[in-house]
Amino acid sequence: MTDEVDLPARVSVVIPTYNRAADVRIAVASALGQTYPAAALAIIVVDDGGIDDTAQVVRREFGERVRHVRTTNRGVSAARNHGLALATGTHLGLLDDDDEWHPTKIAAQSRLLSERPDIGMVLTDVERTDAHRSTVEIFHRRTQFPADGHVIAHAVRRPSFIPSSAIFRREVLAATGGFDASLTSAEDIDFLLRVAVRFGIAVIAEPLTRAMHAPGPSSSIRSFDPRAPPRGGAVSGFGGSPHRLEIGLGDATRITRLEIRWPRTSEPQVFTDVPLDAWLSVREGEAAFERLKRESIRF
């Protein structure tokens, strides 16, 4: 038997789910099928108030190898945060219920975290699949982050985040507080930016994550896709969510120019010299617009 002292860092994996018993069994199987030592791996499935047979499927197929917890329906961010609060691992991973992992994913990411104390989160390339789990494309993370380390400038210019591709240190959770459950979209982008401000981020340029790119919610809310049509609450006087955000980043603390184009206006709304922490605090709809107005030096 392997002694505990010989085990690598303990990894906790949080899988939020909502009425997807058929999908979540695939996600869980891919987490349990890792080459990483099973004794150093803990899987937590958070059932976000679903009404299907997820609990029975998880118990029947995986038994005591997986911890299944049930919450009231509050959305994917609250479900992730609930699972993260229960997690005991040194390294923490997220896996959406319709995604899956290559068998070497955790080993590769956890090894990099152990070797690089300057890195707080590790991402992988992503194989995007359709509803039938056929490959659509490969998202190469290096097109977003050309080099490892302090990547906030790149993250602001091209904000894209697939939670299932990430593993991060417990210190990241402590510093950020997890996901903002008040957001009804782009909660993943918000989390990425708050991490990137505080921690180094590294990339493993291999498609070790398979993520379904299809309509429908993950838990109660689907993660933001930058190529999808805009959504969110209407903003008074502007008639909808912004069509486009154009950002010029002056340095790691300020955005020199933020241009927002709204559906029913011909002229863009332009903000200049915006503190980066104001951008990171942006919320949807009218509250977002009002916050930008208050916190921009010129607008």
Contacts in CASP RR format, 6 or more apart in sequence:
PFRMAT RR
TARGET T0000
AUTHOR 0000-0000-0000
METHOD contacts of the structure
MODEL  1
MTDEVDLPARVSVVIPTYNRAADVRIAVASALGQTYPAAALAIIVVDDGG
IDDTAQVVRREFGERVRHVRTTNRGVSAARNHGLALATGTHLGLLDDDDE
WHPTKIAAQSRLLSERPDIGMVLTDVERTDAHRSTVEIFHRRTQFPADGH
VIAHAVRRPSFIPSSAIFRREVLAATGGFDASLTSAEDIDFLLRVAVRFG
IAVIAEPLTRAMHAPGPSSSIRSFDPRAPPRGGAVSGFGGSPHRLEIGLG
DATRITRLEIRWPRTSEPQVFTDVPLDAWLSVREGEAAFERLKRESIRF
2 37 0 8 1.000
2 39 0 8 1.000
4 39 0 8 1.000
7 37 0 8 1.000
7 39 0 8 1.000
7 40 0 8 1.000
8 36 0 8 1.000
8 37 0 8 1.000
8 40 0 8 1.000
8 110 0 8 1.000
8 111 0 8 1.000
8 114 0 8 1.000
9 40 0 8 1.000
9 89 0 8 1.000
9 90 0 8 1.000
9 91 0 8 1.000
9 110 0 8 1.000
9 113 0 8 1.000
9 114 0 8 1.000
10 40 0 8 1.000
10 41 0 8 1.000
10 42 0 8 1.000
10 88 0 8 1.000
10 89 0 8 1.000
10 90 0 8 1.000
10 91 0 8 1.000
11 36 0 8 1.000
11 40 0 8 1.000
11 41 0 8 1.000
11 42 0 8 1.000
11 89 0 8 1.000
11 90 0 8 1.000
11 91 0 8 1.000
11 92 0 8 1.000
11 93 0 8 1.000
11 106 0 8 1.000
11 110 0 8 1.000
11 167 0 8 1.000
12 42 0 8 1.000
12 44 0 8 1.000
12 84 0 8 1.000
12 87 0 8 1.000
12 88 0 8 1.000
12 89 0 8 1.000
12 91 0 8 1.000
12 92 0 8 1.000
12 93 0 8 1.000
13 31 0 8 1.000
13 41 0 8 1.000
13 42 0 8 1.000
13 43 0 8 1.000
13 44 0 8 1.000
13 92 0 8 1.000
13 93 0 8 1.000
13 94 0 8 1.000
13 95 0 8 1.000
13 106 0 8 1.000
14 44 0 8 1.000
14 46 0 8 1.000
14 80 0 8 1.000
14 83 0 8 1.000
14 84 0 8 1.000
14 87 0 8 1.000
14 92 0 8 1.000
14 93 0 8 1.000
14 94 0 8 1.000
14 95 0 8 1.000
15 24 0 8 1.000
15 27 0 8 1.000
15 28 0 8 1.000
15 31 0 8 1.000
15 43 0 8 1.000
15 44 0 8 1.000
15 45 0 8 1.000
15 46 0 8 1.000
15 94 0 8 1.000
15 95 0 8 1.000
15 96 0 8 1.000
15 97 0 8 1.000
16 46 0 8 1.000
16 48 0 8 1.000
16 75 0 8 1.000
16 76 0 8 1.000
16 79 0 8 1.000
16 80 0 8 1.000
16 83 0 8 1.000
16 96 0 8 1.000
16 97 0 8 1.000
16 218 0 8 1.000
16 219 0 8 1.000
17 23 0 8 1.000
17 24 0 8 1.000
17 27 0 8 1.000
17 45 0 8 1.000
17 46 0 8 1.000
17 47 0 8 1.000
17 48 0 8 1.000
17 54 0 8 1.000
17 79 0 8 1.000
17 97 0 8 1.000
17 219 0 8 1.000
18 47 0 8 1.000
18 48 0 8 1.000
18 49 0 8 1.000
18 50 0 8 1.000
18 73 0 8 1.000
18 75 0 8 1.000
18 76 0 8 1.000
18 79 0 8 1.000
18 97 0 8 1.000
18 217 0 8 1.000
18 218 0 8 1.000
18 219 0 8 1.000
18 220 0 8 1.000
19 50 0 8 1.000
19 51 0 8 1.000
19 52 0 8 1.000
19 54 0 8 1.000
20 52 0 8 1.000
20 54 0 8 1.000
20 97 0 8 1.000
20 98 0 8 1.000
21 52 0 8 1.000
21 53 0 8 1.000
21 54 0 8 1.000
21 56 0 8 1.000
21 57 0 8 1.000
22 57 0 8 1.000
23 97 0 8 1.000
23 98 0 8 1.000
23 212 0 8 1.000
24 45 0 8 1.000
24 54 0 8 1.000
24 57 0 8 1.000
24 58 0 8 1.000
24 97 0 8 1.000
24 98 0 8 1.000
25 57 0 8 1.000
25 58 0 8 1.000
25 61 0 8 1.000
26 100 0 8 1.000
27 95 0 8 1.000
27 96 0 8 1.000
27 97 0 8 1.000
27 98 0 8 1.000
27 99 0 8 1.000
27 100 0 8 1.000
28 43 0 8 1.000
28 45 0 8 1.000
28 58 0 8 1.000
28 61 0 8 1.000
28 62 0 8 1.000
28 66 0 8 1.000
29 61 0 8 1.000
29 62 0 8 1.000
29 100 0 8 1.000
30 95 0 8 1.000
30 100 0 8 1.000
30 101 0 8 1.000
30 102 0 8 1.000
30 103 0 8 1.000
31 41 0 8 1.000
31 43 0 8 1.000
31 95 0 8 1.000
31 101 0 8 1.000
32 38 0 8 1.000
32 41 0 8 1.000
32 43 0 8 1.000
32 62 0 8 1.000
32 65 0 8 1.000
32 66 0 8 1.000
33 103 0 8 1.000
34 41 0 8 1.000
34 101 0 8 1.000
34 103 0 8 1.000
34 104 0 8 1.000
34 105 0 8 1.000
34 106 0 8 1.000
34 107 0 8 1.000
35 103 0 8 1.000
35 104 0 8 1.000
35 106 0 8 1.000
35 107 0 8 1.000
36 106 0 8 1.000
36 107 0 8 1.000
36 110 0 8 1.000
38 65 0 8 1.000
41 106 0 8 1.000
42 67 0 8 1.000
42 87 0 8 1.000
42 88 0 8 1.000
42 89 0 8 1.000
43 62 0 8 1.000
43 65 0 8 1.000
43 66 0 8 1.000
43 67 0 8 1.000
44 66 0 8 1.000
44 67 0 8 1.000
44 69 0 8 1.000
44 83 0 8 1.000
44 86 0 8 1.000
44 87 0 8 1.000
45 54 0 8 1.000
45 58 0 8 1.000
45 66 0 8 1.000
45 67 0 8 1.000
45 68 0 8 1.000
45 69 0 8 1.000
46 69 0 8 1.000
46 70 0 8 1.000
46 71 0 8 1.000
46 79 0 8 1.000
46 80 0 8 1.000
46 82 0 8 1.000
46 83 0 8 1.000
47 54 0 8 1.000
47 55 0 8 1.000
47 68 0 8 1.000
47 69 0 8 1.000
47 70 0 8 1.000
47 71 0 8 1.000
48 71 0 8 1.000
48 73 0 8 1.000
48 74 0 8 1.000
48 75 0 8 1.000
48 76 0 8 1.000
48 78 0 8 1.000
48 79 0 8 1.000
48 219 0 8 1.000
48 220 0 8 1.000
49 70 0 8 1.000
49 71 0 8 1.000
49 72 0 8 1.000
49 73 0 8 1.000
50 73 0 8 1.000
54 68 0 8 1.000
55 68 0 8 1.000
55 70 0 8 1.000
58 66 0 8 1.000
58 68 0 8 1.000
59 68 0 8 1.000
67 86 0 8 1.000
69 82 0 8 1.000
69 83 0 8 1.000
69 86 0 8 1.000
71 78 0 8 1.000
71 79 0 8 1.000
71 82 0 8 1.000
73 220 0 8 1.000
74 181 0 8 1.000
74 220 0 8 1.000
75 181 0 8 1.000
75 219 0 8 1.000
75 220 0 8 1.000
75 221 0 8 1.000
76 96 0 8 1.000
76 179 0 8 1.000
76 187 0 8 1.000
76 217 0 8 1.000
76 218 0 8 1.000
76 219 0 8 1.000
76 220 0 8 1.000
76 221 0 8 1.000
76 222 0 8 1.000
76 223 0 8 1.000
77 179 0 8 1.000
77 180 0 8 1.000
77 181 0 8 1.000
77 183 0 8 1.000
77 187 0 8 1.000
77 221 0 8 1.000
78 179 0 8 1.000
78 181 0 8 1.000
79 219 0 8 1.000
80 94 0 8 1.000
80 163 0 8 1.000
80 178 0 8 1.000
80 179 0 8 1.000
81 177 0 8 1.000
81 178 0 8 1.000
81 179 0 8 1.000
81 181 0 8 1.000
84 92 0 8 1.000
84 173 0 8 1.000
84 178 0 8 1.000
89 170 0 8 1.000
90 169 0 8 1.000
90 170 0 8 1.000
91 109 0 8 1.000
91 110 0 8 1.000
91 113 0 8 1.000
91 167 0 8 1.000
91 168 0 8 1.000
91 169 0 8 1.000
91 170 0 8 1.000
92 167 0 8 1.000
92 168 0 8 1.000
92 169 0 8 1.000
92 170 0 8 1.000
92 172 0 8 1.000
92 173 0 8 1.000
93 106 0 8 1.000
93 166 0 8 1.000
93 167 0 8 1.000
93 168 0 8 1.000
94 163 0 8 1.000
94 164 0 8 1.000
94 166 0 8 1.000
95 101 0 8 1.000
95 164 0 8 1.000
96 163 0 8 1.000
96 164 0 8 1.000
96 211 0 8 1.000
96 212 0 8 1.000
96 218 0 8 1.000
96 223 0 8 1.000
97 218 0 8 1.000
97 219 0 8 1.000
98 212 0 8 1.000
98 214 0 8 1.000
98 218 0 8 1.000
99 162 0 8 1.000
99 164 0 8 1.000
99 209 0 8 1.000
99 210 0 8 1.000
99 211 0 8 1.000
99 212 0 8 1.000
100 209 0 8 1.000
100 210 0 8 1.000
101 164 0 8 1.000
101 208 0 8 1.000
101 209 0 8 1.000
101 210 0 8 1.000
102 206 0 8 1.000
102 207 0 8 1.000
102 208 0 8 1.000
102 209 0 8 1.000
102 210 0 8 1.000
104 208 0 8 1.000
105 124 0 8 1.000
105 208 0 8 1.000
105 209 0 8 1.000
106 167 0 8 1.000
108 124 0 8 1.000
108 204 0 8 1.000
108 206 0 8 1.000
108 208 0 8 1.000
109 122 0 8 1.000
109 124 0 8 1.000
109 167 0 8 1.000
109 204 0 8 1.000
109 208 0 8 1.000
110 167 0 8 1.000
112 119 0 8 1.000
112 122 0 8 1.000
112 202 0 8 1.000
112 204 0 8 1.000
113 119 0 8 1.000
113 120 0 8 1.000
113 122 0 8 1.000
113 167 0 8 1.000
113 168 0 8 1.000
113 169 0 8 1.000
116 148 0 8 1.000
116 202 0 8 1.000
118 149 0 8 1.000
118 200 0 8 1.000
119 148 0 8 1.000
119 149 0 8 1.000
119 199 0 8 1.000
119 200 0 8 1.000
119 201 0 8 1.000
119 202 0 8 1.000
120 168 0 8 1.000
120 169 0 8 1.000
120 171 0 8 1.000
120 172 0 8 1.000
120 195 0 8 1.000
120 199 0 8 1.000
120 200 0 8 1.000
120 201 0 8 1.000
120 202 0 8 1.000
121 166 0 8 1.000
121 167 0 8 1.000
121 168 0 8 1.000
121 169 0 8 1.000
121 172 0 8 1.000
121 195 0 8 1.000
121 199 0 8 1.000
121 200 0 8 1.000
121 201 0 8 1.000
121 202 0 8 1.000
122 166 0 8 1.000
122 167 0 8 1.000
122 168 0 8 1.000
122 201 0 8 1.000
122 202 0 8 1.000
122 203 0 8 1.000
122 204 0 8 1.000
123 141 0 8 1.000
123 145 0 8 1.000
123 162 0 8 1.000
123 165 0 8 1.000
123 166 0 8 1.000
123 201 0 8 1.000
123 202 0 8 1.000
123 203 0 8 1.000
123 204 0 8 1.000
124 141 0 8 1.000
124 165 0 8 1.000
124 203 0 8 1.000
124 204 0 8 1.000
124 205 0 8 1.000
124 206 0 8 1.000
124 207 0 8 1.000
124 208 0 8 1.000
124 209 0 8 1.000
125 138 0 8 1.000
125 139 0 8 1.000
125 140 0 8 1.000
125 141 0 8 1.000
125 142 0 8 1.000
125 165 0 8 1.000
125 203 0 8 1.000
125 204 0 8 1.000
125 205 0 8 1.000
125 206 0 8 1.000
125 207 0 8 1.000
125 208 0 8 1.000
125 209 0 8 1.000
126 138 0 8 1.000
126 139 0 8 1.000
126 141 0 8 1.000
126 162 0 8 1.000
126 164 0 8 1.000
126 165 0 8 1.000
126 207 0 8 1.000
126 209 0 8 1.000
126 210 0 8 1.000
126 211 0 8 1.000
127 135 0 8 1.000
127 137 0 8 1.000
127 138 0 8 1.000
127 139 0 8 1.000
127 207 0 8 1.000
127 209 0 8 1.000
127 210 0 8 1.000
127 211 0 8 1.000
128 135 0 8 1.000
128 136 0 8 1.000
128 137 0 8 1.000
128 138 0 8 1.000
128 139 0 8 1.000
128 211 0 8 1.000
128 212 0 8 1.000
128 213 0 8 1.000
129 135 0 8 1.000
129 136 0 8 1.000
129 210 0 8 1.000
129 211 0 8 1.000
129 212 0 8 1.000
129 213 0 8 1.000
130 136 0 8 1.000
130 212 0 8 1.000
130 213 0 8 1.000
130 214 0 8 1.000
131 212 0 8 1.000
131 214 0 8 1.000
133 210 0 8 1.000
133 212 0 8 1.000
136 213 0 8 1.000
138 207 0 8 1.000
139 160 0 8 1.000
139 162 0 8 1.000
140 205 0 8 1.000
141 165 0 8 1.000
141 203 0 8 1.000
141 205 0 8 1.000
142 203 0 8 1.000
142 205 0 8 1.000
143 158 0 8 1.000
144 154 0 8 1.000
144 155 0 8 1.000
144 158 0 8 1.000
144 160 0 8 1.000
145 151 0 8 1.000
145 154 0 8 1.000
145 155 0 8 1.000
145 201 0 8 1.000
145 203 0 8 1.000
146 154 0 8 1.000
148 200 0 8 1.000
148 201 0 8 1.000
148 202 0 8 1.000
148 203 0 8 1.000
149 200 0 8 1.000
149 201 0 8 1.000
149 202 0 8 1.000
150 196 0 8 1.000
150 200 0 8 1.000
150 252 0 8 1.000
151 196 0 8 1.000
151 200 0 8 1.000
151 201 0 8 1.000
152 193 0 8 1.000
152 196 0 8 1.000
152 197 0 8 1.000
152 252 0 8 1.000
152 276 0 8 1.000
153 249 0 8 1.000
153 251 0 8 1.000
153 252 0 8 1.000
155 192 0 8 1.000
155 193 0 8 1.000
155 196 0 8 1.000
155 201 0 8 1.000
156 193 0 8 1.000
156 247 0 8 1.000
156 249 0 8 1.000
156 255 0 8 1.000
156 276 0 8 1.000
156 279 0 8 1.000
157 247 0 8 1.000
157 248 0 8 1.000
157 249 0 8 1.000
158 226 0 8 1.000
159 189 0 8 1.000
159 192 0 8 1.000
159 193 0 8 1.000
159 226 0 8 1.000
160 189 0 8 1.000
160 226 0 8 1.000
161 188 0 8 1.000
161 189 0 8 1.000
161 191 0 8 1.000
161 192 0 8 1.000
161 223 0 8 1.000
161 224 0 8 1.000
162 188 0 8 1.000
162 209 0 8 1.000
162 211 0 8 1.000
162 223 0 8 1.000
163 188 0 8 1.000
163 191 0 8 1.000
163 223 0 8 1.000
164 209 0 8 1.000
164 211 0 8 1.000
165 208 0 8 1.000
165 209 0 8 1.000
165 211 0 8 1.000
168 195 0 8 1.000
168 199 0 8 1.000
169 199 0 8 1.000
171 199 0 8 1.000
172 195 0 8 1.000
172 198 0 8 1.000
172 199 0 8 1.000
175 198 0 8 1.000
175 199 0 8 1.000
176 191 0 8 1.000
176 194 0 8 1.000
176 195 0 8 1.000
176 198 0 8 1.000
178 191 0 8 1.000
179 187 0 8 1.000
179 188 0 8 1.000
179 190 0 8 1.000
179 191 0 8 1.000
180 187 0 8 1.000
180 190 0 8 1.000
180 191 0 8 1.000
181 187 0 8 1.000
182 283 0 8 1.000
183 190 0 8 1.000
183 283 0 8 1.000
183 284 0 8 1.000
184 221 0 8 1.000
184 232 0 8 1.000
184 284 0 8 1.000
185 221 0 8 1.000
185 224 0 8 1.000
185 231 0 8 1.000
185 232 0 8 1.000
185 284 0 8 1.000
186 224 0 8 1.000
186 284 0 8 1.000
187 221 0 8 1.000
187 223 0 8 1.000
187 224 0 8 1.000
188 223 0 8 1.000
188 224 0 8 1.000
189 224 0 8 1.000
190 280 0 8 1.000
193 279 0 8 1.000
193 280 0 8 1.000
194 280 0 8 1.000
195 201 0 8 1.000
197 252 0 8 1.000
197 276 0 8 1.000
197 277 0 8 1.000
197 280 0 8 1.000
213 225 0 8 1.000
215 222 0 8 1.000
216 222 0 8 1.000
230 240 0 8 1.000
230 241 0 8 1.000
230 242 0 8 1.000
230 243 0 8 1.000
231 241 0 8 1.000
232 240 0 8 1.000
232 241 0 8 1.000
232 284 0 8 1.000
232 285 0 8 1.000
233 240 0 8 1.000
233 241 0 8 1.000
233 284 0 8 1.000
233 285 0 8 1.000
234 240 0 8 1.000
234 241 0 8 1.000
234 285 0 8 1.000
234 286 0 8 1.000
235 241 0 8 1.000
235 262 0 8 1.000
235 285 0 8 1.000
235 286 0 8 1.000
235 288 0 8 1.000
235 289 0 8 1.000
236 286 0 8 1.000
236 289 0 8 1.000
237 264 0 8 1.000
238 262 0 8 1.000
238 263 0 8 1.000
238 264 0 8 1.000
238 265 0 8 1.000
238 269 0 8 1.000
238 289 0 8 1.000
239 262 0 8 1.000
239 263 0 8 1.000
239 264 0 8 1.000
240 262 0 8 1.000
240 263 0 8 1.000
240 264 0 8 1.000
240 285 0 8 1.000
241 262 0 8 1.000
241 263 0 8 1.000
241 284 0 8 1.000
241 285 0 8 1.000
242 260 0 8 1.000
242 261 0 8 1.000
242 262 0 8 1.000
243 261 0 8 1.000
243 262 0 8 1.000
243 263 0 8 1.000
244 259 0 8 1.000
244 260 0 8 1.000
244 261 0 8 1.000
245 258 0 8 1.000
245 259 0 8 1.000
245 260 0 8 1.000
246 257 0 8 1.000
246 258 0 8 1.000
246 259 0 8 1.000
246 268 0 8 1.000
247 255 0 8 1.000
247 257 0 8 1.000
247 258 0 8 1.000
247 259 0 8 1.000
248 255 0 8 1.000
248 256 0 8 1.000
248 257 0 8 1.000
248 258 0 8 1.000
249 255 0 8 1.000
249 256 0 8 1.000
250 256 0 8 1.000
252 276 0 8 1.000
253 275 0 8 1.000
253 276 0 8 1.000
253 277 0 8 1.000
254 273 0 8 1.000
254 274 0 8 1.000
254 275 0 8 1.000
254 276 0 8 1.000
255 271 0 8 1.000
255 273 0 8 1.000
255 274 0 8 1.000
255 275 0 8 1.000
255 276 0 8 1.000
255 279 0 8 1.000
256 272 0 8 1.000
256 273 0 8 1.000
257 270 0 8 1.000
257 271 0 8 1.000
257 272 0 8 1.000
258 270 0 8 1.000
258 271 0 8 1.000
258 272 0 8 1.000
258 274 0 8 1.000
258 279 0 8 1.000
258 292 0 8 1.000
258 296 0 8 1.000
259 268 0 8 1.000
259 269 0 8 1.000
259 270 0 8 1.000
259 271 0 8 1.000
260 268 0 8 1.000
260 269 0 8 1.000
260 270 0 8 1.000
260 271 0 8 1.000
261 268 0 8 1.000
261 269 0 8 1.000
262 268 0 8 1.000
262 269 0 8 1.000
269 289 0 8 1.000
269 299 0 8 1.000
270 299 0 8 1.000
271 292 0 8 1.000
271 296 0 8 1.000
271 298 0 8 1.000
271 299 0 8 1.000
272 296 0 8 1.000
272 297 0 8 1.000
272 298 0 8 1.000
272 299 0 8 1.000
273 296 0 8 1.000
273 297 0 8 1.000
273 298 0 8 1.000
274 292 0 8 1.000
274 295 0 8 1.000
274 296 0 8 1.000
274 297 0 8 1.000
275 295 0 8 1.000
275 297 0 8 1.000
278 291 0 8 1.000
278 292 0 8 1.000
278 295 0 8 1.000
278 296 0 8 1.000
281 291 0 8 1.000
281 295 0 8 1.000
282 288 0 8 1.000
282 291 0 8 1.000
282 292 0 8 1.000
283 291 0 8 1.000
292 299 0 8 1.000
293 299 0 8 1.000
END
